Structures are given as structure tokens and as C-alpha cells.
Amino acid sequence: MHQRINVTLPKETVKLMDRVSKKGDRSRLINEAVKHFIEYVGLINLRKRLKEGASSRAARDLEIAEEWFPADGDSWQDRKR
């Protein structure tokens, strides 16, 4: 299902659109561009949240790794035998 909307764009933007699509195909181009932009912004936001989460848990994760390092090292020693 499609919905008609009224969008106002600068003339230069319309000229750019017309370079890559036919005049009757502008809706498809705008649809694809909006979807691509939203995916891109979503990825940027996801990376930002992952980085913030990793930073906020870094000290805790380091403590856990240091606590379990001896046990992990022992299991590797057992495998070598």
C-alpha cells in the first residue's frame, strides 16, 4: 500500500535525482534513499551503544578475566599433556 505525500526539495536535489532515475521513478529513488539512510543511521547508533556498553563494563570484564585466568590457564595445561 502506498501513501501520497508532498515533499519539497531544492532544485539542485531534483536535478541530481533526475540524473540517476527517470522522472516517473522518483518515488522509488526517494524510498530507497530513505531506507538506506535509516539503515546507516541505525548502524551508527548501534555501534555507539555497543561502544558505550563495552566502555561502561570494561572494569568489570577485566576483573572477571583476571579472576578466571588461572583456571583457564590450568585447562590449557591439561590439554597439552
Summary of the structure (lengths in Angstrom):
residues: 81
radius of gyration: 25.9
end to end distance: 66.1
largest distance: 74.2
contacts: 134
relative contact order: 0.05
helix: 84%
strand: 0%
